[in-house]
Protein backbone atom coordinates (compact mmCIF):
# COMPACT_ATOMS: atom_id res chain seq x y z
CA UNK A 1 0.00 0.00 0.00
CA UNK A 2 1.32 3.47 -0.87
CA UNK A 3 0.41 6.70 0.83
CA UNK A 4 0.58 10.11 -0.73
CA UNK A 5 2.67 12.82 0.82
CA UNK A 6 0.77 15.86 2.03
CA UNK A 7 0.25 18.52 -0.62
CA UNK A 8 2.72 21.34 -0.05
CA UNK A 9 1.67 24.96 0.03
CA UNK A 10 2.72 27.02 -3.00
CA UNK A 11 3.47 30.01 -0.74
CA UNK A 12 6.71 31.82 -1.60
CA UNK A 13 6.43 34.46 1.17
CA UNK A 14 5.77 37.15 -1.43
CA UNK A 15 2.32 38.18 -0.25
CA UNK A 16 1.00 40.89 -2.52
CA UNK A 17 -2.38 40.66 -4.21
CA UNK A 18 -2.77 41.96 -7.74
CA UNK A 19 -5.88 44.18 -7.52
CA UNK A 20 -6.81 43.44 -11.13
CA UNK A 21 -6.72 39.63 -10.97
CA UNK A 22 -7.08 39.01 -7.23
CA UNK A 23 -4.12 36.62 -7.39
CA UNK A 24 -1.14 36.71 -5.06
CA UNK A 25 1.93 37.78 -7.01
CA UNK A 26 4.03 35.20 -5.16
CA UNK A 27 1.97 32.02 -5.28
CA UNK A 28 -0.83 32.90 -7.73
CA UNK A 29 -3.61 31.87 -5.36
CA UNK A 30 -6.69 33.94 -4.58
CA UNK A 31 -7.26 35.28 -1.09
CA UNK A 32 -10.03 32.70 -0.60
CA UNK A 33 -7.69 29.88 -1.65
CA UNK A 34 -4.98 31.14 0.70
CA UNK A 35 -7.42 31.43 3.62
CA UNK A 36 -8.90 27.97 3.04
CA UNK A 37 -5.63 26.13 2.30
CA UNK A 38 -5.17 24.59 5.75
CA UNK A 39 -8.67 23.08 5.72
CA UNK A 40 -8.77 21.97 2.06
CA UNK A 41 -8.67 18.32 1.12
CA UNK A 42 -5.59 17.13 -0.76
CA UNK A 43 -7.74 16.80 -3.88
CA UNK A 44 -8.80 20.43 -3.60
CA UNK A 45 -5.20 21.52 -3.04
CA UNK A 46 -4.12 19.62 -6.15
CA UNK A 47 -6.91 21.32 -8.11
CA UNK A 48 -5.59 24.73 -7.00
CA UNK A 49 -2.02 23.71 -7.91
CA UNK A 50 -3.25 22.75 -11.40
CA UNK A 51 -4.54 26.30 -11.92
CA UNK A 52 -1.39 28.09 -10.74
CA UNK A 53 0.72 27.40 -13.83
CA UNK A 54 -2.07 28.66 -16.07
CA UNK A 55 -2.45 31.83 -14.02
CA UNK A 56 1.29 32.50 -14.06
CA UNK A 57 1.47 32.01 -17.83
CA UNK A 58 -1.56 34.25 -18.35
CA UNK A 59 0.14 37.02 -16.37
CA UNK A 60 3.38 36.64 -18.36
CA UNK A 61 1.51 36.90 -21.65
CA UNK A 62 -0.37 39.99 -20.52
CA UNK A 63 2.83 41.71 -19.39
CA UNK A 64 4.75 41.08 -22.62
CA UNK A 65 5.34 44.22 -24.66
CA UNK A 66 3.25 44.37 -27.82
Residue, then its C-alpha position, 0 to 999 in steps of 0.5 A: x500500500x502506498x500513501x501520498x505525501x501531504x500537498x505542499x503549500x505554494x506560498x513563496x512568502x511574497x504576499x502581494x495581491x494583484x488588484x486586477x486579478x485578485x491573485x497573489x503575485x508570489x503564489x498565484x492563489x486567490x485570497x479565498x484559496x490562501x485562507x482555506x488552504x489549511x482546511x482543504x482536502x488534498x484533492x482540492x489543493x491539487x486542483x488549485x495547484x493545477x490552476x497556478x501554472x495557467x495563471x502565471x502564464x496568463x500574467x506573463x503573456x499579458x505583461x509582454x510588450x506588444 
